[in-house]
């Protein structure tokens, strides 16, 4: 069976209406977790296999024989520069005692190298049918890969350094992180004051946590009549420097958030008994990035609550907030909550409890708020719910978890133990301050870079000849948002799907590595509708506002 099709079918099996919304029984969602794991494992194996196939064809005659090659592949259809972090394993007999990173022009580039440990590894050389186990050295390597070609690769190699190893910069202020784009200061309560150096604008009090009681179910949130929010604004945070180098600053913020253990049996309020919910956040600022990244880890031991991370944007004149949707960016008004909504009966809830007013919204990989002059984008990795609160600070809330006690099927209540979301969870999100609104900020590309890192493959070059260059772009797309690049279902042609989320028509250009024989506009079912005019290696055209285009390209194999 085709492994890619197997992974795709397992993923599609999780898209049923109640399943993907988290509204089914515990057994259903445990099966979903297994199917997600299956899709990820097959996908990761196919990525590695494809990279190995690619690396085996690279012409390595310009790389010193028996050196360790690094093939850095960019999955995006735009060129990018990125901090690359990878583990490099090589046999002791290679004689590399002070490893460093070199370009294929034999130029040594700055890097940070840390020795990990000795490993017995399975080493494969090109042209060998068997693997050989040998004693190896393992190193963690960080370097900045500049101008990685779009949907293409760039090759580096590991050799002995002629310089002294890079030393980590001494940390003078553990609470401060800065580069040429941003300056972040961590306050005593763990919140962050963020300065956007291009505009000089400082946003204060970002990144605190809010927790409320929850008595709803999977379909809706339930309000506790006497509930008051708990926040970390008065907590005392512990800040620790994890890394400070020429490439990246990393700080760890630890909080002990004391919360009620559960709601009361009558679901009118929360218990007086408090339990500690430890929250650890790693904040990362890469030296050549205008994005501040967060990775929050917590082990949930509290029942029936909703935990959110809060970002007071300070954009008090903002009237709307925008969020990425399917093939679109959706604008929603920031409106006050009608207090009469709280009087609506809870319906599926216990008598006397209330529905929460619907003021949260879905998102894909980002939301953005702007007053026209300044903006704040919040990127995310799989965090699907946000709210923009109608307060003076225009606070944006991301829902990290919402746990509930039961599931109602028809007129039967079923205990939903897994609905409590017990155990460890890790959440990734990022802040991107910018000028203007989302349309002027290139936020789609920032979100793609945050969620789709470069893929790195290590290989032994052997100085072999090959048919592929050391760096190459297969395809580049300008002026449109890329949703899909794949092989067509009915033939071996390339199929692209792009869209225009803007309110005006946009010019776009597709640049191919090989000559274009023919091109067609297709429907979503990949059926050809009309021929598309193409140049020798490029296609230039216009895409209407809010339009999806599917394009089939035929090139010589």
Order of alpha helices (4+ residues) and beta strands (2+ residues): alpha-alpha-alpha-beta-beta-beta-beta-beta-beta-beta-beta-beta-beta-beta-beta-beta-beta-beta-beta-beta-beta-beta-beta-beta-beta-beta-beta-beta-beta-beta-beta-beta-beta-alpha-alpha-beta-beta-beta-beta-beta-beta-beta-beta-beta-beta
